[in-house]
Amino acid sequence: MIEKGLRRFGSNLSELAAEYEERGEDPLPVYRELGAKGLAGLPFDPAYGGGGRPYREYLDLIEELARSWVALAVGIGVHTLVCDAVQRFATEETRRELLPAMLEGERFGAYALTESSSGSDAASLRTRAKRTEGGYAITGRKQFCTRGGEADHLLVMARTGGDGPKGVTAFVVDRLTPGFRPAHPERKMAWRSSPTWELVFENCHVPDERRLRSPWRPWMPAGSGSRPAPSGSPRRPATRRSATFGLSGRRGAARWSRAPSSCSPTWRPASRPAGSSTSTPPA
Ligand SMILES: Cc1cc2nc3c(=O)[nH]c(=O)nc-3n(C[C@H](O)[C@H](O)[C@H](O)COP(=O)(O)OP(=O)(O)OC[C@H]3O[C@@H](n4cnc5c(N)ncnc54)[C@H](O)[C@@H]3O)c2cc1C
């Protein structure tokens, strides 16, 4: 499937890469074409329009793309991180609303975790999400967000509780939401066709449905004390389902799990002592 999908580009992929790199331009038409060939949603559930392929196949795609065009591979990688979080932790309604267009490559995701004062130590992030009527208002700044100005949906990590990773909640924010604006892209020496943005959130209202379920308390939406899990979510203990959206903190960062994301139909997380977690390395 990968070979067939990339055949159209042939050796042109490196040439295209050189042109886009020279211009410092985001290759949206190329992403769309990859999506049309089924390469933007390889390891995801066919029920949402995914390819249902083994995670290994997605890694082969990333490797193959990176051979010719690393910035393109990074863009697909970030998009996959977002789709994975939505498939695993969004409500069924949100999955059905977002995933089909994302997995077909009509819409793309960006991953907004890093801030000016929290990179490796992601769990110390300061962006706040304050409870409002029917949702949350996000205020803060994000840094180094790959395709943050181009993406349709941003996975934004913000603090809803106390210090540390457990005080953080993930939200899906649409690009046209009032209060969100991409401030500026960084001027980079390389990966110039992969725009890296600073993002601003000013009282940006996100409805409850766009808050992802807490990995710490799997059957409760984050920040809630009592609501039921979204329909269809498996009832497994936290230690078996946990994902930290890259928020393992300094100690955790040093112990990055080598396990792939659970969007693999075949991968299962190893059991871990209570309180520990798997983590997705930052993009
Ligand atoms: C091109 C690009 C694209 C990116 N895209 C995204 C994106 O899409 N979304 C997103 O959220 N982020 C993104 N990032 C941010 C990236 O995840 C961070 O740069 C990364 O987490 C490191 O953070 P930092 O730059 O603040 O470095 P720091 O955390 O300040 O680290 C600086 C150095 O100190 C070392 N260090 C850190 N902690 C320790 C420790 N405890 N002990 C010893 N050494 C340590 C690090 O290894 C590193 O060498 C991107 C970054 C780049 C450059």
The ligand as a MOL file (V3000), in Angstrom:
LIG
                    3D

  0  0  0     0  0            999 V3000
M  V30 BEGIN CTAB
M  V30 COUNTS 53 58 0 0 0
M  V30 BEGIN ATOM
M  V30 1 C 11.5010 21.6620 14.7370 0
M  V30 2 C 10.7530 21.4140 16.0180 0
M  V30 3 C 9.4350 21.0170 15.9740 0
M  V30 4 C 8.7220 20.8240 17.1560 0
M  V30 5 N 7.4010 20.4720 17.0980 0
M  V30 6 C 6.6800 20.4030 18.2480 0
M  V30 7 C 5.2690 20.1710 18.2070 0
M  V30 8 O 4.6750 19.9600 17.1330 0
M  V30 9 N 4.5820 20.2050 19.3780 0
M  V30 10 C 5.1870 20.4340 20.5770 0
M  V30 11 O 4.5030 20.4490 21.5990 0
M  V30 12 N 6.5340 20.6310 20.6590 0
M  V30 13 C 7.2840 20.6330 19.5300 0
M  V30 14 N 8.6380 20.8700 19.5870 0
M  V30 15 C 9.2520 21.0900 20.8760 0
M  V30 16 C 10.0930 19.9130 21.3390 0
M  V30 17 O 9.2560 18.8780 21.7950 0
M  V30 18 C 10.9810 20.4850 22.4600 0
M  V30 19 O 11.9670 21.2760 21.8240 0
M  V30 20 C 11.6000 19.4000 23.2880 0
M  V30 21 O 10.6320 18.8650 24.1550 0
M  V30 22 C 12.7880 19.9280 24.1110 0
M  V30 23 O 12.3920 21.0530 24.8400 0
M  V30 24 P 13.2860 22.3920 24.8780 0
M  V30 25 O 13.5740 22.8010 23.4760 0
M  V30 26 O 12.6140 23.3630 25.7920 0
M  V30 27 O 14.6550 21.9380 25.4960 0
M  V30 28 P 14.9760 21.7070 27.0390 0
M  V30 29 O 13.9080 20.8890 27.6690 0
M  V30 30 O 15.3060 23.0270 27.6630 0
M  V30 31 O 16.2830 20.8470 26.9200 0
M  V30 32 C 17.5180 21.4230 26.5130 0
M  V30 33 C 18.6060 20.3890 26.6650 0
M  V30 34 O 18.7040 19.9620 28.0410 0
M  V30 35 C 18.5670 18.5420 28.1000 0
M  V30 36 N 17.8080 18.2080 29.3100 0
M  V30 37 C 16.5320 18.5230 29.5710 0
M  V30 38 N 16.1610 18.0370 30.7750 0
M  V30 39 C 17.2360 17.4040 31.2820 0
M  V30 40 C 17.4900 16.7140 32.4920 0
M  V30 41 N 16.5860 16.5560 33.4430 0
M  V30 42 N 18.7350 16.1870 32.6750 0
M  V30 43 C 19.6890 16.3180 31.7350 0
M  V30 44 N 19.4990 16.9880 30.5630 0
M  V30 45 C 18.3020 17.5060 30.3480 0
M  V30 46 C 17.8330 18.1330 26.8310 0
M  V30 47 O 18.1210 16.7960 26.4620 0
M  V30 48 C 18.3680 19.1280 25.8280 0
M  V30 49 O 19.5950 18.7040 25.2920 0
M  V30 50 C 9.3690 21.0330 18.4120 0
M  V30 51 C 10.7120 21.4050 18.4570 0
M  V30 52 C 11.4060 21.6010 17.2850 0
M  V30 53 C 12.8500 22.0390 17.3650 0
M  V30 END ATOM
M  V30 BEGIN BOND
M  V30 1 1 1 2
M  V30 2 1 2 3
M  V30 3 2 2 52
M  V30 4 2 3 4
M  V30 5 1 4 5
M  V30 6 1 4 50
M  V30 7 2 5 6
M  V30 8 1 6 7
M  V30 9 1 6 13
M  V30 10 2 7 8
M  V30 11 1 7 9
M  V30 12 1 9 10
M  V30 13 2 10 11
M  V30 14 1 10 12
M  V30 15 2 12 13
M  V30 16 1 13 14
M  V30 17 1 14 15
M  V30 18 1 14 50
M  V30 19 1 15 16
M  V30 20 1 16 17
M  V30 21 1 16 18
M  V30 22 1 18 19
M  V30 23 1 18 20
M  V30 24 1 20 21
M  V30 25 1 20 22
M  V30 26 1 22 23
M  V30 27 1 23 24
M  V30 28 2 24 25
M  V30 29 1 24 26
M  V30 30 1 24 27
M  V30 31 1 27 28
M  V30 32 2 28 29
M  V30 33 1 28 30
M  V30 34 1 28 31
M  V30 35 1 31 32
M  V30 36 1 32 33
M  V30 37 1 33 34
M  V30 38 1 33 48
M  V30 39 1 34 35
M  V30 40 1 35 36
M  V30 41 1 35 46
M  V30 42 1 36 37
M  V30 43 1 36 45
M  V30 44 2 37 38
M  V30 45 1 38 39
M  V30 46 1 39 40
M  V30 47 2 39 45
M  V30 48 1 40 41
M  V30 49 2 40 42
M  V30 50 1 42 43
M  V30 51 2 43 44
M  V30 52 1 44 45
M  V30 53 1 46 47
M  V30 54 1 46 48
M  V30 55 1 48 49
M  V30 56 2 50 51
M  V30 57 1 51 52
M  V30 58 1 52 53
M  V30 END BOND
M  V30 END CTAB
M  END
